[in-house]
Amino acid sequence: MTDDEDVNIVAELRAQAERTELMRLCAARIVDHHESGRRIADDQALQWARDFVRLNPPLSRPLGTGEAQQ
């Protein structure tokens, strides 16, 4: 592998980790809403959200700004 390929792989891994964190935050919001009394009508969606939060620990760094990295 070349250095450029290594950089691309690292960038893609970081981007995927951030997408997963955004999904985890959304899933956590669903669970929080349910637990605070805003019942979620779809039991499967609630179970998916609980499982996603349980299986994906929080990202150990801040999310990026969304700007392209050079």
N, C-alpha and C positions, 0 to 999 in steps of 0.2 A: 504494500500500500504506500501511496505517496502521502506527503504531508497534507496536501489539499484534500485528499480523501479522508484522512484522519480528522481534519477540521470539520468537514461536512458531516461525518458520522457523529462527532461530539455535538455539533449544532443541532442535528436531528434528535439526538437523545435528550438534549435540554428542552427542545420544543415539545417533545412527547411528554416529558415529565411535567411541563407547565400545563399542557392540555389535560393531563390526568388530574392535576391539582385543581384546575377550574371545574372539572366534573365532580371532584370530591367535595368542593365547596358548595356546588349546587345540590348534591345529594345530602350533604349535612344540613342545608337549609330546609329541605323537605322533611328530614327527620326532626329538626328543631321545631318547625311549624306544627307538625303532628303532636309532638310532646307538649307544646304550649297550648293545645286545645283546638288548633285549626286542623280538623280531621281531614286526612287524605282519603278520598273516595276509592282510589284504586289500590287495593291491598298489594298487588304485585309490584306496583311502582314503589310503594313504601318499603317492601321487603328488598327490592333491588337497591334502593338508596341506603338502607341499613347495611346490606352486604358490601356495597361499594365503599362506604366509609370505613367499615371494619377491615377490609382487605387492602386499603390504600392509605398508608400513613401520610400525615401532612408533609409537604415539601419542606426540606430542611434549609431552604434559602428563600429569599424574597422572589416573587414573580418578576419577570422582566418587564420592561416598559412597552414591549410590543414593537419596538423599532427594530429594523433589520440590523443585524450585527455584521461588521466588516471583517 
